[in-house]
Amino acid sequence: MQSVKSATLILFVFRRKDDSVMDPKIGIVGLAGKFEVGFEETPDLMIKAAENIRGNGGDVTTVPGIIYDHKSMLAAADLLKNRAIDILCVCVGTWSEDHHLLDLLEYIDRPVMLWAFPAVDTGSLCGVQQICCVLKELGKRYFYLYGESEDRALGMKAVRISKAAALKNKLRHVKIGNIGGRVKGMTETAFDEMEIKEKTGVRIAGIDEQELAAAFSYSDKKAAEALWDDTMTKVGSVKCSRDHGVEAMRYYLVLKDLIIRYDLEGLAVRCYPELMGRVCLPFSILSAQGIVCGCEGDINNTVAMKILYELSSQPVHNTDLLYPKQEGNTILFSHCGSGAFCLAASAKDITLGPVRLADTGVCSLFPAKPGKVTLINLTGRRGTFRMSVLTGEALECGMEFPGNPLKVRFEKDIFEINERIAEEGTGHHWMAAYGDYSFELKLYCELCSIQYIEI
C-alpha cells in the first residue's frame, strides 16, 4: 500500500487537471435536399449556428459540406465516428430525405438536436417535423430547436441540452466508494446498485470499514498536525480540541489514499453514529477538491451530489429538510457540518467545532451563502428510481442550526411543497447546488429513463 504522504501529493496533482468543467462536445452537420430552395445557403446557416453554440460555451466539431446523399453521409460519419462527441446537432437547411440521417445514426449513436430555420420556401421546418416523427417511431432520443442561426438564446438552449447529454456520458466512467454500507434504521438510504449502474452509469465500489480503520491506525500523525495547523488559519474561529482536529486530518489523509487506490470521484460513509465528527471536516476539504462526499452511507444522494457537481462545477451542500416557515415562505435545510468552505457566506463565519448530539470531533460550521439554488433528491430501486427537484432562492441567514444552515425561499407555497414531497415518498436528504439546473436535469432524466418529479 502506498504511503499516505505520497497519496496527498498525487491527489493534489490529479484534482488540478483541467477537467473540472464539463464542456459539452457537440458534432454539427448540415442536412439539405440538393434540389430544394436554400440548399446553397445551408453551409452558411450551419457555420453561423456553430459559432453561436461555441460562443455559448459548447465545444464544437463542424463537418464541412452538407449531407445530401449516401457519399456525403459516409464522409460525415468518417469524420465524427472517432470524435468523443456527446450529441449531434443537425442543421436542417431545407427539406431532405430523412434516411440520410438515419444512416448516419448507425455510425454515430448519439442523441440528436434538430435545428429548423425560419423560411417560407425551404421546407426546413416541415423537414424537421418529418424527421421527428421517424425518430420518435424508432425510439431515438432527439431535441427540437427552431429559430435563426444567430439567435443567442437558442445557442444557449443548445448548450444546455448538450450538457444533459454530456452528463450522461461523463457519469458512465464514474466510481463512487461506499464505506460501511448504510446507517442502521435508515432504510430510506437502501440503494439498488444494479439500477444505479443501469440508469446513471455510476459504479459503486464497496469498501469494508476495517480497511478504513486499519489505514487510520498507521496514518501520518505529523502530516495531520501540519494540515490541522494550516486549516485553522482559513477559518474565523476554532472551538474544538487540537486532538480532535488532528484526528480529523488523519481521516482526511486516509480517505484521500482510498480515493486514489480505488480511483473514486465520490465517497459515502456510514458515519452515524461511530464516525460522527470524525469525517465531517475531511468531507468539507475533499468537497473543495472535487470529491463529492455523502453522509450516512446514502449512495443514492452521493450520486445526486455528483450530478450537481458536474453541472455546477462547484461543491454541493448535503442537507436534511428541517423547518418550513410560513413567514417569508422559506424552508431551512442543513446537516451536521461537512460543507466546503467556499459555500460559506464569509470565511470569518466558519467555525471548526464539535458535531451536534455527540459533542465530539470537528465539523465545518457556517451559514450558507445566498443565491439561486437547485435541490435534488435521488431515491428508489428498479421500477421506482426517481429524481425530485426543487428550485428556490437561498437567503442570508444566521446559525439557525448547528451545521451549514441553508434557508431557501420558494415561489410555490412551502406547505404544498412538503405535502408533495410526502406524496411522492421522496425522503429527507436534499443535495443543493448554486444555480438553476432544472432544465438540464429534466433532459438528463429523459435521456437516462429516470422518473423526473418537479416538486
C-alpha positions as CSV (number, residue, x, y, z in Angstrom):
1,M,0.0,0.0,0.0
2,Q,1.4,3.4,-0.9
3,S,2.1,5.9,1.9
4,V,-0.4,8.5,2.9
5,K,2.2,11.3,2.3
6,S,2.6,10.3,-1.3
7,A,-1.2,9.9,-1.7
8,T,-1.7,13.5,-0.6
9,L,0.6,14.8,-3.3
10,I,-0.8,12.5,-6.0
11,L,-4.4,13.6,-5.4
12,F,-3.5,17.2,-5.3
13,V,-2.0,16.9,-8.8
14,F,-4.9,14.8,-10.0
15,R,-7.5,17.2,-9.0
16,R,-5.6,20.1,-10.6
17,K,-6.0,18.6,-14.1
18,D,-8.0,21.0,-16.3
19,D,-11.0,18.7,-16.4
20,S,-13.2,20.2,-13.6
21,V,-15.6,21.9,-16.0
22,M,-17.9,19.6,-18.1
23,D,-17.8,21.3,-21.5
24,P,-20.3,19.5,-23.8
25,K,-18.8,18.2,-27.0
26,I,-21.1,18.8,-30.0
27,G,-20.8,17.4,-33.5
28,I,-22.5,19.7,-36.1
29,V,-23.7,18.6,-39.5
30,G,-25.8,20.3,-42.2
31,L,-28.6,18.4,-43.9
32,A,-30.4,19.6,-47.1
33,G,-32.1,18.4,-50.3
34,K,-30.0,19.1,-53.4
35,F,-33.0,20.3,-55.4
36,E,-34.6,22.4,-52.7
37,V,-34.6,26.1,-52.3
38,G,-32.0,27.1,-49.7
39,F,-29.6,24.2,-50.5
40,E,-26.7,26.6,-51.3
41,E,-27.3,28.7,-48.2
42,T,-27.3,25.7,-45.8
43,P,-23.4,25.7,-45.2
44,D,-23.6,29.3,-44.1
45,L,-26.5,28.6,-41.7
46,M,-24.5,25.7,-40.2
47,I,-21.4,27.8,-39.7
48,K,-23.3,30.6,-38.0
49,A,-25.1,28.1,-35.8
50,A,-21.8,26.5,-34.8
51,E,-20.3,29.9,-34.0
52,N,-23.4,30.7,-31.9
53,I,-23.1,27.4,-29.9
54,R,-19.3,27.9,-29.5
55,G,-19.9,31.4,-28.2
56,N,-22.2,30.0,-25.5
57,G,-19.6,27.5,-24.3
58,G,-20.0,24.5,-26.5
59,D,-17.0,22.5,-27.7
60,V,-17.9,22.2,-31.4
61,T,-16.8,19.9,-34.2
62,T,-18.2,21.0,-37.5
63,V,-18.4,18.7,-40.5
64,P,-17.5,20.5,-43.7
65,G,-20.1,20.3,-46.5
66,I,-23.6,19.2,-46.4
67,I,-25.2,15.8,-46.2
68,Y,-27.5,15.2,-49.2
69,D,-26.6,11.7,-50.4
70,H,-25.0,8.5,-49.3
71,K,-21.5,9.6,-50.2
72,S,-21.7,12.8,-48.2
73,M,-23.3,10.9,-45.3
74,L,-20.3,8.5,-45.2
75,A,-17.9,11.4,-45.3
76,A,-19.6,12.9,-42.2
77,A,-19.6,9.5,-40.4
78,D,-15.8,9.1,-41.1
79,L,-15.0,12.4,-39.5
80,L,-17.3,12.1,-36.5
81,K,-17.0,8.4,-35.5
82,N,-13.6,8.8,-33.9
83,R,-14.6,12.0,-32.1
84,A,-15.8,11.9,-28.5
85,I,-19.0,13.9,-29.1
86,D,-21.9,14.0,-26.6
87,I,-24.6,15.0,-29.0
88,L,-25.2,15.5,-32.7
89,C,-26.6,18.9,-33.9
90,V,-28.3,18.6,-37.3
91,C,-28.8,21.9,-39.0
92,V,-31.7,21.2,-41.4
93,G,-31.4,23.9,-44.1
94,T,-34.2,22.5,-46.3
95,W,-36.5,19.6,-46.6
96,S,-34.4,16.5,-47.1
97,E,-34.7,12.7,-47.5
98,D,-34.8,11.5,-43.9
99,H,-32.9,8.2,-44.5
100,H,-29.5,10.0,-44.8
101,L,-29.7,11.0,-41.1
102,L,-30.9,7.5,-40.1
103,D,-27.9,6.0,-41.9
104,L,-25.6,8.5,-40.1
105,L,-27.0,7.5,-36.7
106,E,-26.0,3.9,-37.4
107,Y,-22.4,5.2,-37.2
108,I,-22.9,7.9,-34.6
109,D,-25.1,6.6,-31.9
110,R,-25.8,9.8,-30.0
111,P,-28.8,11.9,-29.1
112,V,-29.8,14.4,-31.8
113,M,-30.7,18.1,-31.8
114,L,-32.6,19.1,-34.9
115,W,-32.4,22.8,-35.8
116,A,-35.0,24.2,-38.1
117,F,-34.6,27.6,-39.6
118,P,-37.4,30.1,-40.3
119,A,-38.2,30.4,-44.1
120,V,-41.3,30.2,-46.3
121,D,-39.9,28.2,-49.2
122,T,-37.0,26.0,-47.9
123,G,-39.1,23.4,-46.1
124,S,-36.7,23.4,-43.2
125,L,-39.4,23.2,-40.5
126,C,-41.5,20.6,-42.2
127,G,-38.4,18.6,-42.9
128,V,-37.5,18.6,-39.1
129,Q,-41.1,17.7,-38.2
130,Q,-40.8,14.7,-40.6
131,I,-37.6,13.6,-39.0
132,C,-39.0,14.0,-35.5
133,C,-41.8,11.6,-36.5
134,V,-39.3,9.0,-37.7
135,L,-37.0,9.2,-34.7
136,K,-40.0,9.0,-32.4
137,E,-41.1,5.8,-34.0
138,L,-37.6,4.3,-33.8
139,G,-37.2,5.2,-30.1
140,K,-34.3,7.6,-30.8
141,R,-33.5,10.5,-28.4
142,Y,-33.9,13.8,-30.1
143,F,-34.4,17.5,-29.2
144,Y,-36.0,20.3,-31.3
145,L,-34.7,23.8,-32.0
146,Y,-36.4,26.5,-34.1
147,G,-35.1,29.9,-34.9
148,E,-32.4,31.9,-36.6
149,S,-28.8,30.6,-36.6
150,E,-27.5,33.7,-34.8
151,D,-30.2,33.7,-32.0
152,R,-28.1,33.8,-28.8
153,A,-30.9,32.4,-26.6
154,L,-31.3,29.4,-29.0
155,G,-27.5,28.9,-28.9
156,M,-27.6,28.8,-25.1
157,K,-30.5,26.4,-25.2
158,A,-28.5,24.1,-27.5
159,V,-25.6,24.2,-25.0
160,R,-27.9,23.4,-22.0
161,I,-29.4,20.4,-23.9
162,S,-25.9,19.3,-24.7
163,K,-24.9,19.5,-21.1
164,A,-27.5,16.9,-20.2
165,A,-26.1,14.6,-22.8
166,A,-22.5,15.3,-21.6
167,L,-23.6,14.5,-18.1
168,K,-24.9,11.1,-19.1
169,N,-21.6,10.3,-20.9
170,K,-19.4,11.6,-18.0
171,L,-21.2,9.5,-15.3
172,R,-20.6,6.3,-17.2
173,H,-17.0,6.4,-16.1
174,V,-17.5,7.5,-12.5
175,K,-16.9,5.3,-9.5
176,I,-18.2,6.2,-6.0
177,G,-17.0,4.4,-2.9
178,N,-19.3,3.1,-0.2
179,I,-17.6,2.6,3.2
180,G,-19.5,0.5,5.7
181,G,-22.9,0.3,3.9
182,R,-25.9,2.3,5.1
183,V,-26.9,3.6,8.5
184,K,-29.0,1.1,10.6
185,G,-32.6,2.3,10.9
186,M,-32.3,4.5,7.8
187,T,-33.9,2.1,5.4
188,E,-34.7,5.0,3.0
189,T,-31.0,5.1,2.1
190,A,-31.0,1.5,0.8
191,F,-29.8,1.5,-2.8
192,D,-30.1,-0.7,-5.9
193,E,-26.6,-0.9,-7.1
194,M,-27.6,-2.5,-10.4
195,E,-30.3,0.2,-11.1
196,I,-27.8,3.0,-10.4
197,K,-25.4,1.4,-12.8
198,E,-28.0,0.9,-15.5
199,K,-29.7,4.3,-15.2
200,T,-26.8,6.6,-14.4
201,G,-23.7,4.6,-15.4
202,V,-22.1,5.2,-12.0
203,R,-20.3,2.1,-10.5
204,I,-20.4,1.6,-6.7
205,A,-17.2,0.3,-5.1
206,G,-17.8,-1.3,-1.8
207,I,-15.1,-0.7,0.9
208,D,-15.0,-2.5,4.2
209,E,-14.9,-0.4,7.4
210,Q,-12.0,-2.4,8.6
211,E,-9.9,-1.2,5.7
212,L,-10.6,2.4,6.8
213,A,-9.8,1.5,10.4
214,A,-6.6,-0.3,9.5
215,A,-5.4,2.6,7.4
216,F,-6.1,5.1,10.1
217,S,-4.0,3.1,12.6
218,Y,-0.8,3.8,10.6
219,S,-1.7,7.3,9.2
220,D,0.9,10.0,9.4
221,K,0.2,12.0,12.6
222,K,2.9,14.6,11.9
223,A,1.5,15.3,8.4
224,A,-2.0,15.5,10.0
225,E,-0.8,18.1,12.6
226,A,0.7,20.3,9.9
227,L,-2.6,20.1,7.9
228,W,-4.6,21.0,11.0
229,D,-2.4,24.0,11.8
230,D,-2.8,25.2,8.2
231,T,-6.6,24.6,8.2
232,M,-7.1,26.7,11.4
233,T,-5.7,29.7,9.5
234,K,-8.5,29.5,6.9
235,V,-11.5,29.9,9.3
236,G,-12.9,32.5,11.7
237,S,-12.8,30.5,14.9
238,V,-11.9,27.1,16.4
239,K,-13.9,25.6,19.2
240,C,-12.7,22.1,19.2
241,S,-9.6,20.4,20.8
242,R,-6.3,20.0,18.9
243,D,-6.5,16.2,19.4
244,H,-9.9,16.1,17.6
245,G,-8.5,18.4,14.8
246,V,-5.5,16.2,14.2
247,E,-7.7,13.1,14.3
248,A,-9.9,14.6,11.6
249,M,-6.9,15.3,9.4
250,R,-5.7,11.7,9.8
251,Y,-9.0,10.6,8.5
252,Y,-8.7,13.1,5.7
253,L,-5.3,11.6,4.7
254,V,-6.7,8.1,4.8
255,L,-9.8,8.9,2.8
256,K,-7.5,10.6,0.2
257,D,-5.5,7.4,0.0
258,L,-8.6,5.3,-0.6
259,I,-9.9,7.7,-3.2
260,I,-6.6,7.2,-5.2
261,R,-6.4,3.5,-4.7
262,Y,-9.9,2.8,-5.9
263,D,-9.9,5.7,-8.5
264,L,-13.0,7.3,-6.9
265,E,-14.8,10.6,-7.6
266,G,-17.0,10.3,-4.6
267,L,-17.5,8.6,-1.2
268,A,-20.4,7.7,1.0
269,V,-19.5,6.8,4.6
270,R,-21.7,5.2,7.2
271,C,-20.7,8.0,9.6
272,Y,-23.6,7.8,12.1
273,P,-23.0,7.2,14.9
274,E,-19.5,5.9,15.3
275,L,-17.7,8.3,12.9
276,M,-19.8,11.4,13.8
277,G,-17.5,14.4,13.8
278,R,-14.5,12.3,12.6
279,V,-15.1,12.5,8.8
280,C,-17.1,15.8,8.6
281,L,-14.1,18.1,8.2
282,P,-12.4,15.7,5.8
283,F,-15.6,15.7,3.7
284,S,-15.5,19.5,3.7
285,I,-11.9,19.6,2.4
286,L,-12.4,16.8,-0.1
287,S,-15.5,18.5,-1.5
288,A,-13.4,21.6,-2.3
289,Q,-11.1,19.3,-4.2
290,G,-13.8,17.9,-6.4
291,I,-14.7,14.7,-4.5
292,V,-18.4,14.5,-3.6
293,C,-18.9,13.1,-0.1
294,G,-22.3,11.7,1.1
295,C,-23.3,11.4,4.8
296,E,-24.9,8.4,6.5
297,G,-24.0,5.9,3.7
298,D,-26.6,7.4,1.4
299,I,-25.2,6.3,-2.0
300,N,-28.3,7.5,-4.0
301,N,-27.7,11.0,-2.9
302,T,-24.0,10.9,-3.2
303,V,-24.7,10.2,-6.9
304,A,-27.1,13.1,-6.8
305,M,-24.2,15.3,-5.5
306,K,-22.0,14.1,-8.3
307,I,-24.7,15.1,-10.8
308,L,-25.0,18.6,-9.4
309,Y,-21.2,18.9,-9.1
310,E,-20.8,18.2,-12.8
311,L,-23.5,20.7,-13.8
312,S,-22.3,23.5,-11.5
313,S,-18.5,22.8,-11.3
314,Q,-18.9,23.7,-7.6
315,P,-19.0,21.8,-4.3
316,V,-22.6,20.8,-3.3
317,H,-24.5,21.1,0.0
318,N,-25.5,17.9,1.7
319,T,-28.7,18.7,3.7
320,D,-31.8,17.5,5.6
321,L,-35.1,19.3,5.1
322,L,-35.7,20.7,8.6
323,Y,-38.2,23.5,9.1
324,P,-40.8,25.3,6.9
325,K,-41.6,28.8,8.0
326,Q,-44.7,30.4,6.7
327,E,-43.4,33.9,7.3
328,G,-41.2,34.5,4.2
329,N,-42.3,31.2,2.6
330,T,-38.9,29.6,3.5
331,I,-37.6,26.1,4.3
332,L,-34.5,25.6,6.4
333,F,-32.1,22.9,5.2
334,S,-28.9,21.7,7.0
335,H,-26.9,18.8,8.1
336,C,-24.2,18.3,10.7
337,G,-21.5,20.5,9.0
338,S,-19.5,18.9,6.2
339,G,-19.8,21.7,3.6
340,A,-16.8,23.1,1.7
341,F,-15.5,26.4,3.0
342,C,-16.4,28.1,-0.3
343,L,-20.1,27.5,0.4
344,A,-19.9,29.9,3.4
345,A,-21.2,33.4,3.1
346,S,-17.8,34.5,4.5
347,A,-14.6,32.8,5.7
348,K,-14.9,34.7,9.0
349,D,-18.2,33.0,9.6
350,I,-16.7,29.5,9.6
351,T,-16.2,27.8,12.9
352,L,-14.5,24.5,13.4
353,G,-16.4,22.9,16.3
354,P,-17.7,19.6,17.6
355,V,-20.6,17.8,16.0
356,R,-24.1,18.2,17.5
357,L,-25.6,15.4,19.6
358,A,-22.2,13.7,20.2
359,D,-20.3,16.9,21.1
360,T,-17.1,15.5,19.7
361,G,-14.8,15.7,16.7
362,V,-14.8,18.6,14.2
363,C,-17.4,20.0,11.9
364,S,-17.2,22.9,9.5
365,L,-20.0,25.1,10.8
366,F,-21.2,28.2,8.9
367,P,-24.4,29.7,7.4
368,A,-24.6,29.1,3.7
369,K,-24.1,31.9,1.2
370,P,-27.2,33.3,-0.6
371,G,-28.1,32.7,-4.3
372,K,-30.3,30.8,-6.6
373,V,-30.2,27.1,-5.8
374,T,-31.3,23.7,-7.2
375,L,-32.1,21.0,-4.7
376,I,-32.4,17.3,-5.7
377,N,-33.2,14.0,-4.1
378,L,-32.5,10.7,-5.7
379,T,-34.1,7.6,-4.4
380,G,-35.8,4.3,-5.2
381,R,-34.9,1.0,-6.9
382,R,-35.7,-0.9,-10.1
383,G,-39.1,0.4,-11.2
384,T,-39.2,3.3,-8.8
385,F,-35.9,5.0,-9.3
386,R,-36.7,8.8,-9.3
387,M,-35.3,12.3,-9.0
388,S,-37.2,15.0,-7.3
389,V,-36.2,18.6,-8.0
390,L,-36.7,21.9,-6.2
391,T,-35.5,25.4,-7.2
392,G,-35.5,28.5,-4.9
393,E,-33.5,31.4,-3.6
394,A,-31.1,30.9,-0.7
395,L,-31.3,33.9,1.7
396,E,-28.8,35.3,4.1
397,C,-29.3,33.6,7.4
398,G,-27.6,33.1,10.8
399,M,-26.6,29.9,12.6
400,E,-30.2,28.7,12.8
401,F,-29.0,25.1,13.1
402,P,-25.5,23.9,14.2
403,G,-24.3,22.8,10.8
404,N,-24.5,24.5,7.4
405,P,-27.9,26.2,7.5
406,L,-29.3,26.9,4.1
407,K,-32.6,28.9,4.2
408,V,-34.4,28.8,0.9
409,R,-37.3,30.9,-0.2
410,F,-39.7,29.3,-2.7
411,E,-42.3,30.7,-5.2
412,K,-44.6,27.8,-4.5
413,D,-46.3,27.5,-1.1
414,I,-44.0,25.7,1.3
415,F,-46.7,23.6,2.8
416,E,-47.8,22.4,-0.7
417,I,-44.1,21.6,-1.3
418,N,-43.9,19.5,1.8
419,E,-47.2,17.8,1.1
420,R,-45.9,16.9,-2.4
421,I,-42.7,15.5,-1.0
422,A,-44.7,13.3,1.3
423,E,-47.0,12.1,-1.5
424,E,-44.0,11.3,-3.7
425,G,-42.1,9.5,-0.9
426,T,-39.1,11.5,-1.6
427,G,-37.3,11.2,1.7
428,H,-35.3,13.7,3.8
429,H,-31.9,14.1,2.1
430,W,-31.6,17.0,-0.3
431,M,-28.4,18.0,-2.2
432,A,-28.2,21.7,-3.2
433,A,-26.1,23.4,-5.8
434,Y,-25.9,27.1,-6.7
435,G,-27.7,27.9,-10.0
436,D,-30.9,26.7,-11.7
437,Y,-30.3,23.3,-13.4
438,S,-33.9,22.1,-13.6
439,F,-33.8,22.3,-17.4
440,E,-30.7,20.1,-17.7
441,L,-31.8,17.7,-15.0
442,K,-35.2,17.1,-16.7
443,L,-33.5,16.3,-20.0
444,Y,-30.9,14.2,-18.3
445,C,-33.6,12.1,-16.7
446,E,-35.3,11.7,-20.1
447,L,-32.0,10.5,-21.6
448,C,-31.5,8.0,-18.7
449,S,-35.1,6.9,-18.3
450,I,-35.2,8.2,-14.7
451,Q,-38.5,9.4,-13.4
452,Y,-38.4,13.2,-13.0
453,I,-40.5,14.8,-10.3
454,E,-40.9,18.6,-10.2
455,I,-41.9,19.4,-6.7
